[in-house]
Amino acid sequence: MLWDSDVHDKTIERLIRGLYFHHYQEVLGQRVRVKAQWFRGLTQALLDATSDCEQRSVGNGQFVYRFGRAVDGPLHSIWLFEFHERHWAGGQTAPVAYAATDTGAG
């Protein structure tokens, strides 16, 4: 096994929750579910999906991230992370009621 994917996802979730608080001064708490993901690479589709998001950089580009939230539903947010230009992850937040009814069908 390369790494423990559960630990990875929990770390990404904590990062999302912490950065959400940092940027929006609001604790997500139990009212929001976070779906964390690992990406094999930074694809054009990911860049396009986050093109209107804010972008920040830490450590001279060692950690770069994009984020945004819905104007009409601020508990819905999207996050994309790049670590050392070698590891990509991200996730999204949704209210618990929405997350429980979302079937993922498009």
C-alpha positions, 0 to 999 in steps of 0.5 A, spaced: 500 500 500 502 506 498 499 510 503 493 509 508 487 513 504 483 514 510 488 518 513 489 522 507 482 523 506 481 525 513 487 530 513 484 533 506 478 534 510 481 537 516 485 542 511 478 544 508 475 545 514 481 549 517 481 553 510 474 554 510 474 557 517 480 561 515 477 564 509 470 565 511 470 566 519 465 560 519 466 553 523 462 548 518 461 543 524 456 537 524 452 541 519 456 539 513 459 533 510 466 533 506 468 529 500 475 529 499 479 526 493 486 524 491 487 526 483 492 522 479 494 529 476 492 536 475 487 535 469 484 541 464 478 539 467 480 540 474 483 547 472 476 549 468 472 547 474 476 551 478 477 557 473 473 562 477 475 560 484 480 564 488 487 561 488 492 562 494 500 560 494 504 558 500 511 557 501 513 560 494 508 555 491 510 549 495 502 549 496 497 552 491 490 551 492 483 554 489 477 555 493 470 558 492 463 557 495 456 558 492 453 565 493 446 562 494 448 556 498 455 558 502 455 551 505 457 548 498 464 549 497 469 546 492 477 546 494 483 544 489 490 543 492 497 542 489 502 540 494 510 541 491 507 540 484 507 532 485 500 531 489 493 533 488 487 533 492 481 536 493 474 536 495 467 539 496 463 541 502 455 540 502 450 541 508 448 534 511 441 534 509 443 535 501 449 530 502 444 525 505 439 526 499 445 527 493 445 520 489 451 522 485 447 521 479 447 527 473 
